[in-house]
Amino acid sequence: MKTKRKISLTIDNEIFNSLEAAAQIYNMAKSQIAQEALSLWLKKRTEELMAAGYEEMAKDDKDFVELTLMAQMEIFLALK
């Protein structure tokens, strides 16, 4: 069973030339370099989305804390 799949990509000449040069410099297959680049991009993008999600959750938590504090203050003042 194959563990790899073949795809066809269209890329700019500048990127292709850089890929060719990197393959020669690092003695690696272009497909290996492309695979590593895609893996890094996917990891970075996932981390960015997770960070944005955590920031949104922190904002929601802060809003909830402020609302709860205001409600507690109203109850405290009403009991006086």
Buried (B, 14 or more C-beta within 10 A) or exposed (E): EEEEEEEEEEEEEEEEEEBEEBBEEEEBEEEEBBEEEEEEEEEEEEEEEEEEEEEEEEEEEEEEEEEEEEEEEEEEEEEE
